[in-house]
Amino acid sequence: TLLHAVEILTGTNALNVSIILSFMALPTIVSVSEDALQAVGRDIREGSYALGATRAETIVKTILPAASSGILAAVILGVMRALGETMVVWMASGNSAHIPEPWFNYLEAIRTLTATIAGDMGEADQVTGSARYHVLFAMGLLLLVISFICNLVSERIVVRQRKILSGQ
């Protein structure tokens, strides 16, 4: 069978988690993008039609560029939602404590930072402040830094898009 041809031993692997998270983030991305597209003013659409543009040209050359910052914000929001998802990743990824060989093999079980924090915090020796306990907090700090960087990048992109649209 096909599964034996690619040597997938179980259904818990990084590829499975990637597919599940993409479907979970999709409703957020679609709904926020739809709001951004509807926020484009009617006068912009009518102006495009008045200049002789077809419906497709209006969408591609007028509406999408005007709503691009909102669409980008929707994508970033969806990615951030996927980053914060813990339980689905924990169950679907196999929760394996080893690094796949080679490291980019999406068909092996993995463990994410959020799942590690959720799974190991109860077992870490909190009273004595063990190294394991401190490593879990370092993982949380790393996730916070990644989220902060994503927010900074998205803010810069939105500001750049506003400057482009305003013609400055």
N, C-alpha and C positions, 0 to 999 in steps of 0.2 A: 504494500500500500504506500501511499504518498507519505504518510507519517513516518514509516520505517525508512523511507528513502532519504529523508532529511534528518533522521535520528532524533525526533522529538520524543522524549521519554514520558513527559507528563504535560498537562495543559497549563501548568504553573510556570510561566517564564516571562521574560521581559517583553517579548512580542505581544503576548496576551494582555499584559498590563497596559501597554501602549495603545492597543486597540480599544480597550475598555475606557481608558481615560480620555481618549479622543472623542468617544461617543458621549461621555459625561460632560465634557467641556463644550460640546457643540451647541446645546440649547442656549447657554450663556452667550456665546459668540454670536449666534444667529439673532437672538432677541435684541442685544445691544446694537448690533450692526443695522438691524431693521429700524431701530429708533434713530440712528445716525442718518440713515438714508431718508427717512421721513422728515427729518429736521431741515433738510435742504429746502430752501424757500421756493415757493411756487413761481415767484417772479424770475428766478434763475432758470427754471425749466421753460417757462413761457418765452423768455428772452432767447434761449437757445433755439426753440422752435421758430421764433420770429426771424431769426437769422438764416433759416432754411435747413437746419439740422434735422436729420431723421431721428426716430425714437432711439435707435441703437447708438447713434452718434451722441445724442443728448445724454444717454446713460453713461457711456464710456468716457466722453470728453468733458462732461459738465458735472453730472451728479456724483459719480464716483470720486473725482478729485476733490469736490467740495466736502464730501463725507469721509474722506480718507483718514483723517485724524480720529474720527469716531469709530471707524472700522478697525483701525489699528489698536485703539483703546480696548475694543471688544476682544480682539485676539489676545492682547496682553492679559486682560481680565480672565479669559478662559484658560490661558496657560498658568496664571497664578492660582486659579481654582484647582487645576490638575496638580500643581506642586503641593498644595495643602491637603490633598486627599490622602488619607492614611489607611483607613480600613480596607478599601477596595484593593489598594496596592499590597497591603499585608496579606490578604487572602489569595489574590490572583498571581502574585509574583513568586510564590514558593517559599518566601521568607528564609532563604538560604544564607548562611553567614559566610560563604566563601565567594571569592571573586571569580567570575567565569573565565575560562581559558579558551580562546583569547578573550580579553576584557570586553570586546565589542560584540560578543556572541549573544544575540537576542533570544536564542532558543534555550538558554539555560536559566535555572532559577536564580533569583537575585533577592537582595534586601535593600530597601531604600532608607534614607536617613530618617524620614518621618516614621516609618514602621519600626526602625531600630529604637528610636526614642520611646515610642508608645509601648513596645514590647519589653524593653529592658529597664525602664524607669522604676517599675515596682520591685525589681530584683536587685537594683543597685543599693549598696550600703550607704544610706543617706546620713546616718548618724555620724560615722567616722569621716565622711567626705572622701570616699575612696577615689582612686583614679578613674574607675569606670563611671562613677557618678559625675565627675568633672568632664569626662569625655562626652557624656550625653548632653551636658549643657553647652559644650563647645560645638556639638552638632547642631543644636538649636540656634546658637549664635551664627553659625555658618548659613543656615537656612534664612535667618533674618537678614544677613548681609546680601545673600542672593536676591531676596525679595526687594530689598532696598535698591540694589543696582538695577533690577528690572523696572522699578518705579521711576528711577532717575532717567533711564534710557527712554522710557515711554514719555516722560514729561518733555525731554529734549526734542523728541520726534514731533510731539504735538505742537510745541512752540515753533519749530521749524516749518511745519505744515501751515500754521497760522500766518507766518511771515510770507510764505510763498503765495498763499491765497489772497493776502491783502496787498501783494505787489511791492513789498518793501525790500 
